[in-house]
Amino acid sequence: MGKLMGATGEPNYTYTKGVLRYNGRIVVGHDGNLRTQLVKSIHDSYVGGHAGILNTYKRLKTSFYWFGIMTMVKKAVEECNVCRQAKA
């Protein structure tokens, strides 16, 4: 397993079998479409879907990492028609 040193000198990143991880979570690159699909998949799932911003974020961050993940989750949940209807 290859380790990459972070700015502080701590090995936060690993690179194994072509997968970059940050603290064990898969790093998702700048592909906005992939990020959107991941958020939508977690938020819309039949098991625990449409559970709000915090729960969607918690489920997503257990496996994936990218800078701005919370902002993206918040925007997606706020724009979700199912969530808006349930809230009203």
N, C-alpha and C positions, 0 to 999 in steps of 0.2 A: 504494500500500500504506500503510495507516495504522499508525502505531507508537504504543504506549502505554508510558509511562515507568514503570519499577519504582520501588520505595521508594528504591533507591540512585541513581536517576537514569539507570540504564542501560536501553536499550530491549530488554528481554527478551521483551516481548509484542508480537505483531503481530496485526492484525485485517484480513483480506482476504477479500472475497467471502462474508462472513457466518461466517467460521471464525476463532476465536481460537486463537492458537498461542503457546506458551511455548518459547523457544529452538528453534523450528521444529517442535515436537511439538504435536499437537492437544490442546487443553485439554478434558477431559471434565468436565462439570458434576457436580452432586451427585446425579444420577440413579443410585441404587445398582443398579438393574436393568441399565442400560446398562453400567456398570462390570463387573458380574458376567458379562454376556454376552461382553464383550471378553476378560476373563481366561479364561473357559471356552473361547472360540474359539481363543485362542493355545495354551492348555495342552492341549486335546484334539485339535489339528490332526493330520492324517495325516503332515504333513511336520514332523518335529522335535517332535512332541507328547510329553507325559509325560516331559519331560527334566529335571524337578526345579525347585526354587524359583528358583535363580539364572538358569538358562537361560530359563525362562518370563519372569522379570522383565526380562532383557536384551532379549528379543524384543519385549515389550510396550512398554518405555520408548523404543524407537527411534522409535515413531510417536505415542505418547499420553503425556499428563501429567495427573496429579491427585495431590493430597496424600494420602499413605497408600497408594500403589500397592503398595509392597513388602509391607506388612502384609496387604493383601488377597490378593496372590499367594501368600504363605506359608500363609495359612489355607486357600485353595482347594486347593493342592497337598497339604497335610497331610490334608485331608478326601477326597482322590481315592481311590476304591476300587482303580482300576487301579494307581496308584502304590504303594499299601499292599501289594497282592498281589505286585507285582514286587519289592518290598523284602524281603519275608519269605522 
